[in-house]
Amino acid sequence: MKNRINWTATILIALGSLLILFPLYMAVVVALKNPVEMARSILSPPIHWHLENFTRAIAMTDFFQALANSAMITVIAVTFTLLTNSMVAYAIARNLNRRFFKFLYYYFISAMFIPFPLIMLPIVKETSALEMNHPLGLSLLYIVYGLSLNIFIYVGYIRSIPRELEEAAIMDGASTWSVFWKVIFPLLAPINATVGILTCLWTWNDFMLPLIVLNEPEMATLPLKQYIFQGQFSTDYNTAFASYLLALSPLVLIYLFAQRWIINGVTKGALK
């Protein structure tokens, strides 16, 4: 039987790929040109590769210090988000028939509908009063503010896990703590992958929370450092785009290394 080509789907996929690849092409081309080449033609490939744009971007942004700050905040936020949010969701999911836990569930879910600009000023005041204007304090904010969406994701998944598994473990003498870590948490691997990816992308790329929380320049994350290229009268586009690519590269490398586990985890979570 001859396979028929779905031209509508093929054209839509091609247009979608173009929308993603064209900005990436522009970023690479501009980052490798100098201002003279860019003035002649912004779309054409570079005649000579001006790698000095990258060395200048590393020096101007103090790249490795900012990279260390972003990496530390992201690792702490992802690790403790998976550990704490899953425990809270488990307690709610298994007691959702009780009024108190049902109230907690809807209380957390309602936080998803509060726009960030509305709570921006209270965050500034509270973090300043509690002396949380540092990377650890910022990591704690990511763990707390991701709780509403993560509770929504985790509770739906945990409620699909049969209670008989836990009852069998309890019959064998396992405590609630052991049931969670030895029975439930391993079964959460697909949804942990989804939550981990969402938290990692949000934490690494976020600009607003670091902007309002971190006061010292040496604590700045990679997205904050990109702000120095926005001048009042001019912008060094070649160095700026080189810096954007440097800031993007760690996540791309992680994805290329771990894409098999990431796609596998997301797929299992979707099929559950």
DRENPA-3360 file (N, C-alpha, C; in nm, 2 decimals, always signed):
BEGIN
1 = MKNRINWT = +0.08/-0.12/+0.00/+0.00/+0.00/+0.00/+0.09/+0.12/+0.00 ~ +0.06/+0.22/-0.09/+0.15/+0.33/-0.11/+0.11/+0.44/+0.00 ~ +0.22/+0.48/+0.07/+0.19/+0.58/+0.18/+0.16/+0.72/+0.12 ~ +0.05/+0.78/+0.16/+0.02/+0.91/+0.11/+0.07/+1.02/+0.20 ~ +0.12/+1.13/+0.14/+0.18/+1.24/+0.22/+0.07/+1.33/+0.26 ~ +0.07/+1.37/+0.39/-0.03/+1.46/+0.44/+0.04/+1.60/+0.42 ~ +0.00/+1.67/+0.31/+0.07/+1.79/+0.27/+0.03/+1.90/+0.37 ~ -0.09/+1.91/+0.42/-0.13/+2.01/+0.52/-0.04/+2.01/+0.64;
9 = ATILIALG = -0.02/+1.88/+0.70/+0.06/+1.87/+0.82/+0.21/+1.90/+0.79 ~ +0.25/+1.85/+0.67/+0.39/+1.88/+0.63/+0.42/+2.03/+0.62 ~ +0.33/+2.10/+0.55/+0.35/+2.25/+0.54/+0.35/+2.32/+0.67 ~ +0.25/+2.28/+0.76/+0.25/+2.34/+0.89/+0.38/+2.31/+0.98 ~ +0.43/+2.19/+0.97/+0.55/+2.15/+1.04/+0.67/+2.23/+0.98 ~ +0.67/+2.25/+0.84/+0.78/+2.33/+0.78/+0.77/+2.47/+0.83 ~ +0.65/+2.53/+0.83/+0.64/+2.67/+0.87/+0.68/+2.68/+1.02 ~ +0.64/+2.59/+1.10/+0.67/+2.59/+1.25/+0.82/+2.58/+1.27;
17 = SLLILFPL = +0.89/+2.49/+1.19/+1.03/+2.48/+1.20/+1.10/+2.61/+1.15 ~ +1.05/+2.67/+1.05/+1.10/+2.80/+1.00/+1.10/+2.91/+1.11 ~ +0.98/+2.91/+1.18/+0.97/+3.01/+1.28/+1.07/+3.00/+1.39 ~ +1.11/+2.87/+1.42/+1.21/+2.85/+1.52/+1.35/+2.87/+1.47 ~ +1.38/+2.81/+1.35/+1.52/+2.82/+1.30/+1.56/+2.95/+1.25 ~ +1.47/+3.04/+1.20/+1.51/+3.17/+1.15/+1.57/+3.26/+1.26 ~ +1.50/+3.27/+1.37/+1.56/+3.36/+1.48/+1.70/+3.30/+1.53 ~ +1.71/+3.17/+1.53/+1.83/+3.11/+1.57/+1.94/+3.14/+1.47;
25 = YMAVVVAL = +1.91/+3.13/+1.34/+2.00/+3.16/+1.24/+2.05/+3.30/+1.25 ~ +1.95/+3.40/+1.27/+1.99/+3.54/+1.28/+2.08/+3.56/+1.40 ~ +2.05/+3.49/+1.51/+2.14/+3.51/+1.63/+2.28/+3.47/+1.60 ~ +2.30/+3.35/+1.54/+2.43/+3.30/+1.51/+2.50/+3.39/+1.41 ~ +2.43/+3.43/+1.30/+2.49/+3.52/+1.20/+2.54/+3.65/+1.26 ~ +2.45/+3.72/+1.33/+2.49/+3.85/+1.39/+2.60/+3.83/+1.49 ~ +2.60/+3.72/+1.57/+2.71/+3.70/+1.67/+2.84/+3.68/+1.61 ~ +2.85/+3.64/+1.48/+2.97/+3.61/+1.41/+3.02/+3.72/+1.32;
33 = KNPVEMAR = +2.94/+3.83/+1.31/+2.98/+3.94/+1.22/+3.04/+4.05/+1.31 ~ +3.10/+4.15/+1.23/+3.13/+4.28/+1.30/+3.03/+4.38/+1.25 ~ +3.02/+4.50/+1.30/+2.92/+4.60/+1.26/+2.93/+4.64/+1.11 ~ +3.05/+4.64/+1.05/+3.06/+4.67/+0.91/+2.99/+4.57/+0.82 ~ +3.01/+4.44/+0.85/+2.95/+4.33/+0.78/+2.80/+4.33/+0.80 ~ +2.76/+4.36/+0.92/+2.61/+4.36/+0.95/+2.54/+4.47/+0.88 ~ +2.61/+4.59/+0.86/+2.55/+4.70/+0.79/+2.53/+4.67/+0.64 ~ +2.62/+4.59/+0.59/+2.61/+4.56/+0.44/+2.49/+4.47/+0.42;
41 = SILSPPIH = +2.48/+4.36/+0.50/+2.37/+4.27/+0.48/+2.35/+4.19/+0.61 ~ +2.23/+4.21/+0.67/+2.21/+4.14/+0.80/+2.18/+3.99/+0.79 ~ +2.13/+3.95/+0.67/+2.08/+3.82/+0.65/+2.19/+3.72/+0.59 ~ +2.29/+3.78/+0.52/+2.39/+3.70/+0.46/+2.48/+3.63/+0.56 ~ +2.54/+3.51/+0.53/+2.63/+3.45/+0.62/+2.76/+3.54/+0.64 ~ +2.83/+3.53/+0.75/+2.95/+3.61/+0.78/+3.06/+3.57/+0.68 ~ +3.13/+3.68/+0.64/+3.25/+3.65/+0.55/+3.37/+3.60/+0.63 ~ +3.39/+3.66/+0.75/+3.49/+3.62/+0.84/+3.42/+3.59/+0.98;
49 = WHLENFTR = +3.46/+3.49/+1.05/+3.40/+3.46/+1.18/+3.47/+3.55/+1.29 ~ +3.40/+3.64/+1.34/+3.45/+3.73/+1.45/+3.43/+3.67/+1.58 ~ +3.52/+3.58/+1.62/+3.50/+3.51/+1.75/+3.54/+3.60/+1.87 ~ +3.60/+3.72/+1.84/+3.63/+3.81/+1.95/+3.50/+3.86/+2.01 ~ +3.39/+3.85/+1.94/+3.26/+3.89/+2.00/+3.23/+3.81/+2.12 ~ +3.26/+3.68/+2.12/+3.24/+3.59/+2.23/+3.33/+3.62/+2.35 ~ +3.46/+3.65/+2.32/+3.55/+3.68/+2.43/+3.52/+3.81/+2.49 ~ +3.47/+3.90/+2.41/+3.43/+4.03/+2.47/+3.31/+4.02/+2.55;
57 = AIAMTDFF = +3.21/+3.93/+2.51/+3.09/+3.91/+2.58/+3.12/+3.84/+2.72 ~ +3.22/+3.75/+2.72/+3.25/+3.68/+2.84/+3.31/+3.78/+2.94 ~ +3.40/+3.87/+2.89/+3.46/+3.97/+2.98/+3.36/+4.07/+3.03 ~ +3.27/+4.12/+2.94/+3.17/+4.22/+2.98/+3.07/+4.17/+3.08 ~ +3.03/+4.04/+3.07/+2.92/+3.99/+3.15/+2.97/+3.91/+3.28 ~ +3.11/+3.90/+3.29/+3.16/+3.82/+3.39/+3.09/+3.68/+3.38 ~ +3.10/+3.62/+3.27/+3.02/+3.51/+3.23/+3.03/+3.39/+3.33 ~ +3.15/+3.35/+3.37/+3.16/+3.23/+3.45/+3.10/+3.25/+3.59;
65 = QALANSAM = +3.11/+3.37/+3.64/+3.05/+3.40/+3.77/+2.90/+3.39/+3.76 ~ +2.84/+3.45/+3.65/+2.70/+3.45/+3.63/+2.65/+3.31/+3.60 ~ +2.73/+3.23/+3.53/+2.70/+3.09/+3.50/+2.69/+3.01/+3.63 ~ +2.79/+3.03/+3.72/+2.79/+2.96/+3.85/+2.67/+3.00/+3.93 ~ +2.63/+3.13/+3.93/+2.51/+3.17/+4.00/+2.38/+3.10/+3.95 ~ +2.37/+3.11/+3.81/+2.25/+3.04/+3.75/+2.24/+2.89/+3.78 ~ +2.36/+2.83/+3.77/+2.36/+2.68/+3.79/+2.33/+2.65/+3.93 ~ +2.38/+2.72/+4.03/+2.35/+2.69/+4.17/+2.21/+2.71/+4.20;
73 = ITVIAVTF = +2.15/+2.82/+4.15/+2.01/+2.85/+4.18/+1.92/+2.74/+4.11 ~ +1.95/+2.71/+3.99/+1.87/+2.61/+3.92/+1.88/+2.47/+3.98 ~ +2.00/+2.43/+4.02/+2.01/+2.29/+4.08/+1.94/+2.29/+4.21 ~ +1.95/+2.39/+4.30/+1.88/+2.39/+4.43/+1.73/+2.39/+4.40 ~ +1.68/+2.48/+4.31/+1.54/+2.49/+4.29/+1.48/+2.36/+4.24 ~ +1.55/+2.30/+4.14/+1.49/+2.18/+4.08/+1.49/+2.06/+4.18 ~ +1.60/+2.05/+4.25/+1.62/+1.94/+4.35/+1.51/+1.95/+4.46 ~ +1.50/+2.06/+4.52/+1.41/+2.08/+4.64/+1.26/+2.09/+4.59;
81 = TLLTNSMV = +1.24/+2.13/+4.46/+1.10/+2.13/+4.41/+1.05/+1.99/+4.40 ~ +1.14/+1.90/+4.34/+1.09/+1.76/+4.32/+1.07/+1.70/+4.46 ~ +1.16/+1.72/+4.56/+1.15/+1.65/+4.69/+1.03/+1.70/+4.77 ~ +1.01/+1.84/+4.78/+0.91/+1.89/+4.86/+0.77/+1.89/+4.80 ~ +0.77/+1.94/+4.67/+0.64/+1.95/+4.61/+0.57/+1.82/+4.59 ~ +0.65/+1.71/+4.57/+0.59/+1.58/+4.55/+0.53/+1.53/+4.68 ~ +0.60/+1.56/+4.80/+0.55/+1.51/+4.93/+0.42/+1.58/+4.96 ~ +0.42/+1.72/+4.94/+0.29/+1.79/+4.97/+0.18/+1.74/+4.88;
89 = AYAIARNL = +0.21/+1.71/+4.76/+0.10/+1.67/+4.67/+0.05/+1.53/+4.71 ~ +0.14/+1.44/+4.76/+0.11/+1.31/+4.80/+0.01/+1.32/+4.92 ~ +0.04/+1.40/+5.02/-0.04/+1.42/+5.13/-0.18/+1.47/+5.09 ~ -0.19/+1.56/+5.00/-0.31/+1.62/+4.95/-0.39/+1.51/+4.87 ~ -0.32/+1.45/+4.78/-0.39/+1.35/+4.69/-0.45/+1.24/+4.77 ~ -0.39/+1.19/+4.87/-0.44/+1.07/+4.95/-0.54/+1.11/+5.06 ~ -0.56/+1.24/+5.07/-0.66/+1.29/+5.18/-0.75/+1.39/+5.12 ~ -0.77/+1.38/+4.99/-0.86/+1.48/+4.92/-1.00/+1.47/+4.96;
97 = NRRFFKFL = -1.04/+1.36/+5.02/-1.18/+1.35/+5.07/-1.21/+1.43/+5.20 ~ -1.10/+1.47/+5.27/-1.11/+1.55/+5.39/-1.12/+1.70/+5.36 ~ -1.20/+1.77/+5.43/-1.23/+1.91/+5.40/-1.10/+2.00/+5.41 ~ -1.02/+1.97/+5.51/-0.90/+2.06/+5.52/-0.80/+2.04/+5.40 ~ -0.78/+1.92/+5.36/-0.69/+1.89/+5.24/-0.75/+1.94/+5.11 ~ -0.88/+1.93/+5.10/-0.95/+1.98/+4.98/-0.94/+2.14/+4.98 ~ -0.95/+2.20/+5.09/-0.93/+2.35/+5.10/-0.78/+2.38/+5.06 ~ -0.69/+2.30/+5.11/-0.55/+2.33/+5.08/-0.52/+2.31/+4.93;
105 = YYYFISAM = -0.59/+2.21/+4.87/-0.57/+2.19/+4.72/-0.62/+2.31/+4.64 ~ -0.74/+2.35/+4.67/-0.79/+2.47/+4.59/-0.72/+2.60/+4.63 ~ -0.67/+2.60/+4.75/-0.59/+2.72/+4.79/-0.46/+2.73/+4.71 ~ -0.39/+2.62/+4.69/-0.27/+2.62/+4.61/-0.31/+2.65/+4.46 ~ -0.41/+2.58/+4.41/-0.45/+2.60/+4.27/-0.49/+2.74/+4.24 ~ -0.55/+2.81/+4.33/-0.60/+2.95/+4.31/-0.48/+3.04/+4.29 ~ -0.36/+3.00/+4.34/-0.24/+3.09/+4.32/-0.20/+3.10/+4.18 ~ -0.24/+3.00/+4.09/-0.20/+3.01/+3.95/-0.27/+3.12/+3.88;
113 = FIPFPLIM = -0.38/+3.18/+3.93/-0.45/+3.28/+3.86/-0.41/+3.42/+3.91 ~ -0.31/+3.43/+4.00/-0.27/+3.56/+4.05/-0.15/+3.61/+3.96 ~ -0.17/+3.72/+3.89/-0.06/+3.77/+3.80/+0.06/+3.82/+3.88 ~ +0.18/+3.79/+3.82/+0.30/+3.82/+3.89/+0.31/+3.97/+3.92 ~ +0.28/+4.07/+3.83/+0.29/+4.21/+3.87/+0.22/+4.25/+4.00 ~ +0.11/+4.17/+4.03/+0.03/+4.20/+4.15/+0.11/+4.17/+4.28 ~ +0.19/+4.08/+4.27/+0.27/+4.04/+4.39/+0.41/+4.08/+4.39 ~ +0.45/+4.16/+4.29/+0.59/+4.20/+4.27/+0.64/+4.28/+4.39;
121 = LPIVKETS = +0.56/+4.39/+4.42/+0.60/+4.48/+4.53/+0.60/+4.41/+4.67 ~ +0.50/+4.32/+4.70/+0.51/+4.25/+4.83/+0.63/+4.16/+4.83 ~ +0.67/+4.10/+4.72/+0.79/+4.02/+4.72/+0.92/+4.10/+4.75 ~ +0.93/+4.22/+4.69/+1.04/+4.30/+4.72/+1.05/+4.34/+4.87 ~ +0.93/+4.37/+4.93/+0.93/+4.41/+5.07/+0.96/+4.29/+5.16 ~ +0.91/+4.18/+5.13/+0.93/+4.06/+5.22/+1.07/+4.01/+5.21 ~ +1.12/+4.00/+5.09/+1.26/+3.95/+5.07/+1.36/+4.04/+5.14 ~ +1.33/+4.17/+5.13/+1.42/+4.27/+5.20/+1.41/+4.26/+5.35;
129 = ALEMNHPL = +1.29/+4.24/+5.40/+1.27/+4.23/+5.55/+1.33/+4.11/+5.60 ~ +1.32/+4.00/+5.53/+1.37/+3.87/+5.57/+1.51/+3.84/+5.53 ~ +1.57/+3.94/+5.47/+1.71/+3.93/+5.43/+1.73/+3.81/+5.33 ~ +1.65/+3.80/+5.24/+1.66/+3.69/+5.14/+1.70/+3.74/+5.00 ~ +1.78/+3.86/+5.00/+1.83/+3.91/+4.88/+1.96/+3.84/+4.83 ~ +1.95/+3.71/+4.82/+2.07/+3.64/+4.78/+2.03/+3.52/+4.70 ~ +2.12/+3.44/+4.63/+2.08/+3.33/+4.55/+2.00/+3.22/+4.62 ~ +2.03/+3.19/+4.75/+1.96/+3.09/+4.83/+1.82/+3.14/+4.85;
137 = GLSLLYIV = +1.80/+3.26/+4.88/+1.66/+3.32/+4.90/+1.58/+3.31/+4.77 ~ +1.65/+3.34/+4.66/+1.59/+3.33/+4.53/+1.55/+3.19/+4.50 ~ +1.63/+3.09/+4.53/+1.60/+2.95/+4.51/+1.47/+2.91/+4.58 ~ +1.46/+2.96/+4.71/+1.35/+2.93/+4.79/+1.22/+2.99/+4.73 ~ +1.23/+3.10/+4.67/+1.11/+3.16/+4.60/+1.07/+3.08/+4.48 ~ +1.16/+3.03/+4.41/+1.13/+2.94/+4.29/+1.05/+2.81/+4.34 ~ +1.10/+2.76/+4.45/+1.04/+2.64/+4.51/+0.90/+2.66/+4.55 ~ +0.88/+2.78/+4.62/+0.75/+2.81/+4.67/+0.65/+2.85/+4.56;
145 = YGLSLNIF = +0.70/+2.94/+4.46/+0.61/+2.99/+4.36/+0.57/+2.89/+4.25 ~ +0.65/+2.78/+4.25/+0.62/+2.67/+4.15/+0.52/+2.57/+4.21 ~ +0.49/+2.59/+4.34/+0.41/+2.49/+4.41/+0.27/+2.48/+4.36 ~ +0.20/+2.58/+4.32/+0.06/+2.58/+4.27/+0.05/+2.49/+4.15 ~ +0.13/+2.52/+4.05/+0.12/+2.44/+3.92/+0.17/+2.29/+3.95 ~ +0.27/+2.28/+4.03/+0.32/+2.14/+4.05/+0.22/+2.06/+4.13 ~ +0.16/+2.12/+4.23/+0.05/+2.05/+4.30/-0.06/+2.00/+4.21 ~ -0.09/+2.08/+4.12/-0.20/+2.05/+4.02/-0.15/+1.93/+3.93;
153 = IYVGYIRS = -0.03/+1.93/+3.89/+0.02/+1.82/+3.81/+0.04/+1.69/+3.89 ~ +0.10/+1.70/+4.01/+0.13/+1.58/+4.09/+0.00/+1.52/+4.14 ~ -0.09/+1.60/+4.19/-0.21/+1.54/+4.25/-0.29/+1.45/+4.15 ~ -0.31/+1.51/+4.03/-0.38/+1.43/+3.92/-0.31/+1.30/+3.89 ~ -0.17/+1.30/+3.89/-0.10/+1.18/+3.86/-0.10/+1.08/+3.98 ~ -0.08/+1.13/+4.10/-0.08/+1.04/+4.22/-0.22/+0.97/+4.23 ~ -0.33/+1.04/+4.21/-0.46/+0.98/+4.22/-0.48/+0.87/+4.12 ~ -0.40/+0.86/+4.01/-0.42/+0.76/+3.92/-0.34/+0.63/+3.96;
161 = IPRELEEA = -0.25/+0.64/+4.06/-0.18/+0.53/+4.11/-0.27/+0.44/+4.21 ~ -0.28/+0.31/+4.18/-0.37/+0.23/+4.27/-0.33/+0.23/+4.41 ~ -0.43/+0.25/+4.50/-0.40/+0.25/+4.65/-0.35/+0.11/+4.69 ~ -0.39/+0.00/+4.61/-0.35/-0.13/+4.66/-0.20/-0.15/+4.67 ~ -0.12/-0.07/+4.60/+0.02/-0.08/+4.61/+0.07/-0.04/+4.75 ~ +0.01/+0.07/+4.80/+0.05/+0.12/+4.93/-0.01/+0.03/+5.04 ~ -0.13/-0.02/+5.02/-0.19/-0.11/+5.12/-0.10/-0.24/+5.13 ~ -0.05/-0.29/+5.02/+0.04/-0.41/+5.03/+0.17/-0.38/+5.10;
169 = AIMDGAST = +0.22/-0.26/+5.08/+0.34/-0.22/+5.15/+0.32/-0.20/+5.30 ~ +0.20/-0.14/+5.34/+0.17/-0.12/+5.48/+0.15/-0.26/+5.55 ~ +0.09/-0.36/+5.47/+0.07/-0.49/+5.53/+0.20/-0.56/+5.56 ~ +0.31/-0.52/+5.48/+0.44/-0.57/+5.50/+0.51/-0.50/+5.61 ~ +0.45/-0.40/+5.67/+0.51/-0.33/+5.78/+0.57/-0.19/+5.75 ~ +0.55/-0.14/+5.63/+0.61/-0.02/+5.59/+0.54/+0.10/+5.65 ~ +0.61/+0.21/+5.69/+0.55/+0.33/+5.75/+0.51/+0.42/+5.63 ~ +0.43/+0.52/+5.66/+0.39/+0.62/+5.56/+0.51/+0.68/+5.49;
177 = WSVFWKVI = +0.62/+0.71/+5.56/+0.74/+0.76/+5.51/+0.80/+0.66/+5.41 ~ +0.81/+0.54/+5.45/+0.87/+0.43/+5.36/+0.78/+0.41/+5.24 ~ +0.65/+0.42/+5.26/+0.56/+0.40/+5.14/+0.59/+0.50/+5.04 ~ +0.60/+0.63/+5.08/+0.62/+0.74/+4.99/+0.75/+0.72/+4.91 ~ +0.86/+0.70/+4.99/+1.00/+0.70/+4.92/+1.03/+0.57/+4.85 ~ +0.97/+0.45/+4.89/+1.00/+0.33/+4.83/+0.90/+0.28/+4.73 ~ +0.78/+0.33/+4.74/+0.67/+0.29/+4.65/+0.63/+0.40/+4.56 ~ +0.59/+0.51/+4.61/+0.53/+0.62/+4.53/+0.63/+0.70/+4.46;
185 = FPLLAPIN = +0.74/+0.74/+4.52/+0.84/+0.83/+4.46/+0.90/+0.77/+4.33 ~ +0.94/+0.64/+4.33/+0.99/+0.58/+4.21/+0.88/+0.58/+4.10 ~ +0.75/+0.56/+4.13/+0.65/+0.57/+4.03/+0.63/+0.71/+3.97 ~ +0.68/+0.81/+4.04/+0.66/+0.95/+4.00/+0.77/+0.99/+3.89 ~ +0.86/+0.90/+3.85/+0.97/+0.93/+3.76/+0.92/+1.01/+3.64 ~ +0.82/+0.96/+3.57/+0.78/+1.04/+3.45/+0.73/+1.18/+3.48 ~ +0.65/+1.20/+3.59/+0.60/+1.33/+3.62/+0.71/+1.42/+3.68 ~ +0.80/+1.35/+3.75/+0.92/+1.42/+3.80/+1.00/+1.48/+3.69;
193 = ATVGILTC = +1.01/+1.41/+3.58/+1.09/+1.46/+3.46/+1.02/+1.58/+3.41 ~ +0.88/+1.58/+3.40/+0.81/+1.69/+3.35/+0.82/+1.81/+3.44 ~ +0.80/+1.79/+3.57/+0.82/+1.91/+3.66/+0.96/+1.96/+3.66 ~ +1.06/+1.87/+3.66/+1.20/+1.91/+3.66/+1.23/+1.99/+3.54 ~ +1.18/+1.95/+3.42/+1.21/+2.03/+3.30/+1.15/+2.17/+3.31 ~ +1.02/+2.17/+3.35/+0.95/+2.30/+3.36/+1.02/+2.40/+3.46 ~ +1.06/+2.34/+3.57/+1.13/+2.42/+3.67/+1.26/+2.47/+3.63 ~ +1.34/+2.38/+3.56/+1.47/+2.41/+3.51/+1.46/+2.53/+3.41;
201 = LWTWNDFM = +1.37/+2.51/+3.31/+1.36/+2.62/+3.21/+1.32/+2.75/+3.27 ~ +1.22/+2.75/+3.36/+1.17/+2.87/+3.42/+1.28/+2.94/+3.50 ~ +1.35/+2.86/+3.59/+1.46/+2.91/+3.67/+1.57/+2.97/+3.59 ~ +1.61/+2.90/+3.49/+1.73/+2.94/+3.41/+1.70/+3.06/+3.33 ~ +1.59/+3.07/+3.27/+1.56/+3.18/+3.18/+1.49/+3.30/+3.25 ~ +1.45/+3.29/+3.38/+1.37/+3.40/+3.44/+1.46/+3.52/+3.45 ~ +1.39/+3.64/+3.43/+1.46/+3.77/+3.44/+1.40/+3.85/+3.55 ~ +1.26/+3.84/+3.57/+1.20/+3.94/+3.67/+1.24/+3.91/+3.81;
209 = LPLIVLNE = +1.23/+3.78/+3.86/+1.25/+3.76/+4.00/+1.40/+3.79/+4.04 ~ +1.50/+3.75/+3.96/+1.64/+3.80/+3.99/+1.65/+3.95/+3.99 ~ +1.58/+4.01/+3.90/+1.59/+4.16/+3.89/+1.54/+4.23/+4.02 ~ +1.43/+4.18/+4.08/+1.38/+4.25/+4.19/+1.43/+4.20/+4.33 ~ +1.50/+4.08/+4.32/+1.54/+4.02/+4.45/+1.69/+4.04/+4.47 ~ +1.77/+4.02/+4.37/+1.92/+4.03/+4.38/+1.97/+4.17/+4.37 ~ +2.04/+4.22/+4.47/+2.09/+4.35/+4.47/+2.23/+4.37/+4.43 ~ +2.32/+4.27/+4.46/+2.46/+4.28/+4.43/+2.49/+4.24/+4.29;
217 = PEMATLPL = +2.58/+4.31/+4.22/+2.61/+4.27/+4.08/+2.68/+4.13/+4.07 ~ +2.76/+4.10/+4.17/+2.82/+3.96/+4.17/+2.73/+3.85/+4.19 ~ +2.60/+3.88/+4.23/+2.50/+3.77/+4.25/+2.42/+3.75/+4.12 ~ +2.44/+3.84/+4.02/+2.35/+3.84/+3.90/+2.35/+3.70/+3.83 ~ +2.24/+3.67/+3.77/+2.23/+3.54/+3.69/+2.25/+3.58/+3.54 ~ +2.26/+3.48/+3.46/+2.29/+3.50/+3.32/+2.19/+3.59/+3.25 ~ +2.05/+3.57/+3.27/+1.96/+3.66/+3.20/+1.97/+3.81/+3.25 ~ +2.01/+3.83/+3.37/+2.03/+3.97/+3.42/+2.15/+4.03/+3.35;
225 = KQYIFQGQ = +2.25/+3.96/+3.33/+2.37/+4.01/+3.27/+2.35/+4.06/+3.13 ~ +2.25/+4.00/+3.06/+2.22/+4.05/+2.92/+2.17/+4.19/+2.92 ~ +2.12/+4.24/+3.03/+2.06/+4.37/+3.04/+2.17/+4.48/+3.01 ~ +2.30/+4.45/+3.03/+2.40/+4.56/+3.02/+2.42/+4.60/+2.87 ~ +2.37/+4.52/+2.78/+2.39/+4.55/+2.64/+2.28/+4.65/+2.58 ~ +2.18/+4.68/+2.67/+2.08/+4.77/+2.62/+2.12/+4.91/+2.66 ~ +2.19/+4.98/+2.57/+2.23/+5.12/+2.60/+2.12/+5.22/+2.57 ~ +2.14/+5.34/+2.62/+2.04/+5.45/+2.60/+2.04/+5.50/+2.46;
233 = FSTDYNTA = +2.16/+5.51/+2.40/+2.17/+5.56/+2.26/+2.21/+5.46/+2.16 ~ +2.27/+5.35/+2.20/+2.31/+5.25/+2.10/+2.32/+5.12/+2.16 ~ +2.33/+5.01/+2.08/+2.34/+4.87/+2.13/+2.44/+4.80/+2.05 ~ +2.53/+4.73/+2.11/+2.63/+4.65/+2.05/+2.57/+4.51/+2.02 ~ +2.50/+4.51/+1.90/+2.43/+4.38/+1.87/+2.52/+4.26/+1.85 ~ +2.63/+4.28/+1.80/+2.72/+4.16/+1.77/+2.76/+4.10/+1.91 ~ +2.81/+4.18/+2.00/+2.85/+4.13/+2.13/+2.73/+4.08/+2.21 ~ +2.61/+4.15/+2.20/+2.49/+4.11/+2.27/+2.44/+3.97/+2.22;
241 = FASYLLAL = +2.44/+3.95/+2.09/+2.40/+3.82/+2.04/+2.49/+3.71/+2.07 ~ +2.62/+3.74/+2.07/+2.72/+3.64/+2.12/+2.70/+3.60/+2.26 ~ +2.66/+3.70/+2.35/+2.63/+3.67/+2.49/+2.50/+3.59/+2.50 ~ +2.41/+3.62/+2.42/+2.28/+3.54/+2.42/+2.31/+3.40/+2.39 ~ +2.39/+3.37/+2.29/+2.42/+3.23/+2.26/+2.50/+3.16/+2.37 ~ +2.59/+3.24/+2.43/+2.66/+3.18/+2.55/+2.57/+3.14/+2.66 ~ +2.47/+3.23/+2.69/+2.37/+3.21/+2.79/+2.28/+3.09/+2.76 ~ +2.26/+3.07/+2.63/+2.17/+2.96/+2.59/+2.24/+2.82/+2.58;
249 = SPLVLIYL = +2.37/+2.83/+2.56/+2.45/+2.70/+2.53/+2.44/+2.60/+2.64 ~ +2.45/+2.63/+2.77/+2.44/+2.53/+2.88/+2.32/+2.44/+2.87 ~ +2.20/+2.51/+2.85/+2.08/+2.43/+2.85/+2.07/+2.34/+2.72 ~ +2.12/+2.40/+2.61/+2.12/+2.32/+2.49/+2.21/+2.19/+2.50 ~ +2.33/+2.21/+2.57/+2.42/+2.10/+2.59/+2.35/+1.99/+2.68 ~ +2.28/+2.04/+2.79/+2.22/+1.95/+2.88/+2.11/+1.87/+2.80 ~ +2.03/+1.94/+2.72/+1.93/+1.88/+2.64/+1.98/+1.77/+2.54 ~ +2.09/+1.81/+2.47/+2.15/+1.71/+2.38/+2.20/+1.59/+2.45;
257 = FAQRWIIN = +2.26/+1.61/+2.58/+2.31/+1.50/+2.65/+2.20/+1.41/+2.71 ~ +2.09/+1.47/+2.75/+1.98/+1.40/+2.82/+1.85/+1.39/+2.75 ~ +1.85/+1.42/+2.62/+1.73/+1.42/+2.54/+1.65/+1.29/+2.55 ~ +1.72/+1.17/+2.55/+1.66/+1.04/+2.55/+1.57/+1.03/+2.68 ~ +1.63/+1.06/+2.79/+1.56/+1.05/+2.92/+1.45/+1.15/+2.93 ~ +1.47/+1.27/+2.88/+1.37/+1.38/+2.89/+1.25/+1.34/+2.81 ~ +1.27/+1.30/+2.68/+1.16/+1.27/+2.59/+1.09/+1.15/+2.65 ~ +1.16/+1.05/+2.70/+1.10/+0.93/+2.75/+1.02/+0.96/+2.87;
265 = GVTKGALK = +1.06/+1.05/+2.96/+0.99/+1.08/+3.08/+0.86/+1.16/+3.05 ~ +0.87/+1.26/+2.95/+0.75/+1.33/+2.91/+0.65/+1.24/+2.85 ~ +0.70/+1.15/+2.76/+0.61/+1.06/+2.69/+0.53/+0.97/+2.78 ~ +0.60/+0.92/+2.88/+0.54/+0.83/+2.98/+0.44/+0.91/+3.06 ~ +0.47/+1.03/+3.10/+0.38/+1.11/+3.17/+0.26/+1.15/+3.10 ~ +0.27/+1.16/+2.96/+0.15/+1.19/+2.88/+0.06/+1.07/+2.86 ~ +0.13/+0.95/+2.86/+0.05/+0.83/+2.84/-0.02/+0.78/+2.96 ~ +0.03/+0.82/+3.08/-0.02/+0.77/+3.21/-0.17/+0.80/+3.22;
% end
